[in-house]
Amino acid sequence: MKNNFNKIKLIVGLGNPIKKYNKTRHNVGIWYIRLLSKYFNVQFTKIKKFSGYKSEIFFLNKKILLFFPDIFMNLNGYSIFSLSKFYNISLHEMLIIHDELDLFPGHIKLKYGYGSNGHNGLKSIICKFKNHTFYKRLSIGIGRPIFRNDISNFVLSKPTINEKKLILKSIYESINLFFF
């Protein structure tokens, strides 16, 4: 699995700012990045010019930046794009971590492809980079609401206790699989 990270220079966790969203399904990308930083015992620093929080780890004898935007999901492409330009990192050298409605809680999928599957955070990134370059993404399952027209409320709500346990378990397992 570690071969999947040979060319990765930046790992981005998607989510929304504002404390009330910290524990919501839409912020599981940030949950992942924060837990990964704990494994590597690194802290995040707020970087205003990138509108986000940055840290770095050393893995496979190279530095990998960790980042999560401090702007709303549908605008995060601006933040990620400015960071990537500063560090000269291409979209195909990133791993984007995000919530996924089409996976059940506790399921994670590593994908190399393009497109957004309707995810507003991914749409923002693709739009800002203005290309259809393949990129790596780690989709963390959050499941779907019962009613299709309730998606916005669903992703911005907290998972049930059981869903949260499944999501966290899948995050821990993937970190152990990918990094240790």
C-alpha positions as CSV (number, residue, x, y, z in Angstrom):
1,M,0.0,0.0,0.0
2,K,2.8,2.4,0.7
3,N,3.6,2.5,-3.0
4,N,0.4,4.5,-3.4
5,F,2.2,7.4,-1.7
6,N,5.4,7.5,-3.8
7,K,4.4,10.7,-5.6
8,I,2.2,12.2,-2.9
9,K,3.5,15.6,-1.7
10,L,0.3,17.0,-0.2
11,I,-2.6,15.3,1.8
12,V,-5.7,17.5,2.1
13,G,-8.7,16.9,4.4
14,L,-11.9,18.5,3.3
15,G,-14.4,20.0,5.7
16,N,-16.1,23.2,6.7
17,P,-14.8,25.9,9.1
18,I,-16.8,27.1,12.2
19,K,-16.8,25.1,15.4
20,K,-20.4,23.9,15.0
21,Y,-19.4,21.8,11.9
22,N,-16.4,20.1,13.6
23,K,-18.2,16.9,14.4
24,T,-20.4,16.7,11.3
25,R,-20.2,14.1,8.6
26,H,-19.0,16.7,6.1
27,N,-15.8,17.2,8.1
28,V,-14.6,13.6,8.2
29,G,-11.7,14.6,5.8
30,I,-10.5,16.9,8.6
31,W,-11.0,14.2,11.2
32,Y,-8.7,12.0,9.1
33,I,-6.0,14.7,8.8
34,R,-6.1,15.5,12.5
35,L,-5.8,11.8,13.5
36,L,-2.9,11.4,11.0
37,S,-1.1,14.3,12.6
38,K,-1.5,12.7,16.0
39,Y,0.1,9.5,14.7
40,F,3.1,11.5,13.5
41,N,3.0,13.8,16.6
42,V,2.8,17.0,14.6
43,Q,0.9,20.2,15.1
44,F,-1.0,22.4,12.6
45,T,-0.2,26.1,12.1
46,K,-2.8,28.5,10.7
47,I,-1.5,30.0,7.4
48,K,-3.6,33.1,6.5
49,K,-2.3,33.4,3.0
50,F,-3.6,29.9,2.2
51,S,-6.8,30.2,4.3
52,G,-6.1,27.0,6.1
53,Y,-4.0,24.9,8.5
54,K,-0.7,23.3,7.5
55,S,1.6,20.7,9.0
56,E,4.2,18.3,7.6
57,I,5.2,14.7,8.1
58,F,8.2,12.7,7.0
59,F,7.2,9.5,5.3
60,L,9.2,7.2,3.0
61,N,12.2,9.5,3.5
62,K,10.3,12.5,2.1
63,K,8.3,15.5,3.4
64,I,4.5,15.4,2.9
65,L,2.4,18.4,3.7
66,L,-0.8,18.0,5.6
67,F,-3.5,20.7,5.0
68,F,-7.1,21.5,5.6
69,P,-8.8,24.6,4.4
70,D,-10.4,27.1,6.7
71,I,-13.0,28.2,4.2
72,F,-16.3,26.6,3.3
73,M,-16.4,23.4,1.4
74,N,-17.7,24.8,-1.9
75,L,-14.8,27.4,-1.9
76,N,-11.9,25.2,-0.7
77,G,-10.4,24.9,-4.2
78,Y,-9.1,28.5,-3.9
79,S,-7.2,27.6,-0.7
80,I,-5.8,24.4,-2.0
81,F,-4.8,25.9,-5.3
82,S,-2.9,28.8,-3.7
83,L,-1.0,26.4,-1.4
84,S,-0.2,24.1,-4.4
85,K,1.1,27.0,-6.5
86,F,3.4,28.2,-3.7
87,Y,4.9,24.7,-3.1
88,N,4.8,23.8,-6.8
89,I,2.5,20.7,-6.2
90,S,0.3,19.4,-9.0
91,L,-3.1,18.0,-8.5
92,H,-1.9,14.5,-9.4
93,E,0.6,14.8,-6.5
94,M,-2.2,15.3,-3.9
95,L,-4.4,12.9,-1.9
96,I,-7.8,14.5,-1.2
97,I,-9.7,13.1,1.7
98,H,-13.4,13.7,1.8
99,D,-16.8,12.3,3.0
100,E,-18.7,10.1,0.6
101,L,-22.5,9.6,0.5
102,D,-22.2,6.5,-1.7
103,L,-20.3,4.5,0.9
104,F,-21.7,3.1,4.1
105,P,-20.1,4.4,7.4
106,G,-17.0,2.3,8.1
107,H,-16.1,1.9,4.4
108,I,-13.2,3.7,2.7
109,K,-12.3,3.7,-0.9
110,L,-9.0,4.9,-2.4
111,K,-9.5,6.0,-6.0
112,Y,-7.3,7.4,-8.7
113,G,-9.5,9.2,-11.3
114,Y,-11.2,12.4,-12.0
115,G,-14.6,13.9,-11.4
116,S,-16.4,14.9,-8.3
117,N,-19.3,12.5,-7.9
118,G,-21.4,15.5,-7.0
119,H,-19.2,16.5,-4.0
120,N,-19.0,20.3,-3.8
121,G,-15.5,20.3,-2.3
122,L,-14.2,18.2,-5.1
123,K,-16.1,20.4,-7.6
124,S,-14.4,23.5,-6.2
125,I,-10.9,21.8,-6.5
126,I,-11.5,20.7,-10.1
127,C,-12.9,24.1,-11.1
128,K,-10.0,26.0,-9.7
129,F,-7.3,23.7,-11.2
130,K,-9.2,24.0,-14.5
131,N,-8.3,20.6,-15.8
132,H,-9.4,17.0,-15.7
133,T,-6.2,15.6,-14.4
134,F,-6.5,12.4,-12.6
135,Y,-5.9,12.7,-8.9
136,K,-6.0,10.4,-5.8
137,R,-8.8,10.6,-3.4
138,L,-9.7,8.8,-0.3
139,S,-13.5,8.6,0.2
140,I,-14.7,8.0,3.7
141,G,-18.2,6.6,3.8
142,I,-20.9,8.5,5.7
143,G,-24.0,6.8,4.1
144,R,-27.0,8.5,2.6
145,P,-30.1,10.1,4.3
146,I,-33.4,8.3,3.9
147,F,-34.8,11.2,1.8
148,R,-32.8,12.4,-1.2
149,N,-33.8,16.0,-0.7
150,D,-32.3,16.0,2.8
151,I,-28.6,15.6,1.8
152,S,-27.5,19.1,2.9
153,N,-29.0,18.7,6.4
154,F,-27.6,15.1,6.5
155,V,-23.9,16.0,5.7
156,L,-24.0,19.0,8.1
157,S,-25.3,16.9,11.0
158,K,-23.4,14.7,13.4
159,P,-23.3,10.9,12.7
160,T,-25.0,8.6,15.2
161,I,-22.8,7.1,17.9
162,N,-22.6,3.8,15.9
163,E,-21.9,5.6,12.6
164,K,-19.1,7.6,14.3
165,K,-17.5,4.5,15.7
166,L,-17.6,2.9,12.3
167,I,-16.1,6.0,10.6
168,L,-13.4,6.4,13.2
169,K,-12.5,2.7,13.0
170,S,-12.2,2.9,9.2
171,I,-9.9,6.0,9.6
172,Y,-7.7,4.3,12.1
173,E,-7.4,1.1,10.0
174,S,-6.6,3.0,6.9
175,I,-3.9,5.1,8.6
176,N,-2.4,1.9,9.9
177,L,-2.6,0.2,6.5
178,F,-1.2,3.2,4.6
179,F,1.4,4.5,7.0
180,F,2.5,1.8,9.4
